[in-house]
Amino acid sequence: MAGDRAIQRLLERSWPADLPGEQAATLLALGRKVLLADATGLGRGQFPTAFPEAVDGAGAVAPAFTRIRIQAAVARQDTRAGQAVVHLVWAGADRGGTYTDGRLTDIPFHHARGDGTWTPQPPTTTS
């Protein structure tokens, strides 16, 4: 959608790229999956570091959102070594059926020194 492209361009201008392309692509793909698991409640068990409750058996969560569309996303370095964050702008319908766009979620990632595997941490949704 045209509005989504404008949001993507604004994100990229506001937050200049600072990760190698392949690394950013990996983080973006993972970030999208974590967001979907968070918003729908499905697949949380795949990300035990982001959703520790999914490991202890209490991970069954009623879907909070449907019709999810990711409008824009960027992956950038965090201020701490071995840290990155995926910033997502997305739209979805809540349980009452109200469809809202412009929702914001940040998903922090961590990797140990010398390890290229990124581990998602609990997401932070601000809207």
N, C-alpha and C positions, 0 to 999 in steps of 0.2 A: 504494500500500500504506500501511497505517496507520503503520508504522514510518518510512517515508520522509517522511510529512507531519510526524511528530514531529521528525525530524532537520532538516527544512527550517525549522520554527518555531524550533528551538534555534539554528540558524545565524543566522537573522534577528534573534533577541533578542541573541545574543552579539556580533554584528557589525552595528550599525545602518546602515541605508542612507545613503549619502552621494554617490550619483550620480543625475543626472536619470533618470527612468524609462525613457525611450527609449534613452538611452546604456547603461544597465544591461541592458536587453533585448537590445541589439545584442551587447554583450560576452558575455552568457550564451549566446546562439545560437552565436557564434564559439567560445567556450570548449568547448561540447559537441562541436562538430565537430573541434576540435583534440584533445580527449581521445579521441574515437573513432579518429582517425587514429593517435594515439600507441599506443593499446591494441591496435588491430587490425592496424596496419601499412599499412592501406589509405588512400589519399588524402593521404599525407604531402606529395606534390608540390604540393598546393594551398597549403601553408604553408611556403615555403622559409626564412623567418626562424625558424620553430620547429624545423624539421628540415632543416638545411643539407645533411645527407648525401643527402637526396632529390634535390638539385639536381645533384650531381656524378655521378649514375648509380649510386651505392651505396645507393640508397634502398629497394631491395627488402628488405622485412623480413617474416619469418615472423610470423603473428599470435601475439601473446602471450596474448591473452584472447578469449573468446567469451561470448555471452549477457550482454552488458554492459547494465547498468541504472543510470542516473544516479538516485541516491537524493535528492540535494539539491544546490543550487548557489546561490551568491551572487556578485555582481560588486561590487567596492568600489574606492575610490581607494587607490592605493599611497602610500607616504610621500614619493615624489618627484613633482615636477610632470610632467604628461604621462604618468603611469604609472597602471595599474589592474591588479587581479588578479582572476581568476575562481577561486573556491575550490569544488571539486567533491568530493562524497562519492559513491562509486559502488560497484557490485558487478559481479563477473564471474568466469567460470571460467578458470583458468589452463590451460596446456598439458596438465597432468596430469588435468584435469577437476574439480579442487577449486574449488567455488564459494564465494567469500568476499565478504561485504559490508563496508562501512565503510572501503573504500580511499579514500585522500585524494590529491588532485592539485591543485596550484596552477599556474595558467597566467598568467604575467605578460603584460601588453600595454603597448605604447608608442604614443604618437602625438606628432607634431611640433607645436609651437605653431601654432595657427591651422588645423591639419589635423584633421579629424574622423575620419579613417580609423585604426582601431586595428590594430596589427601585433602578432601573437602572437610571443612569445619562447619558448625551449625550456621545456617543462613540467617541474615538479618533483613527483615522486610520493614520498610519504612512507610509504606502507604498501602 
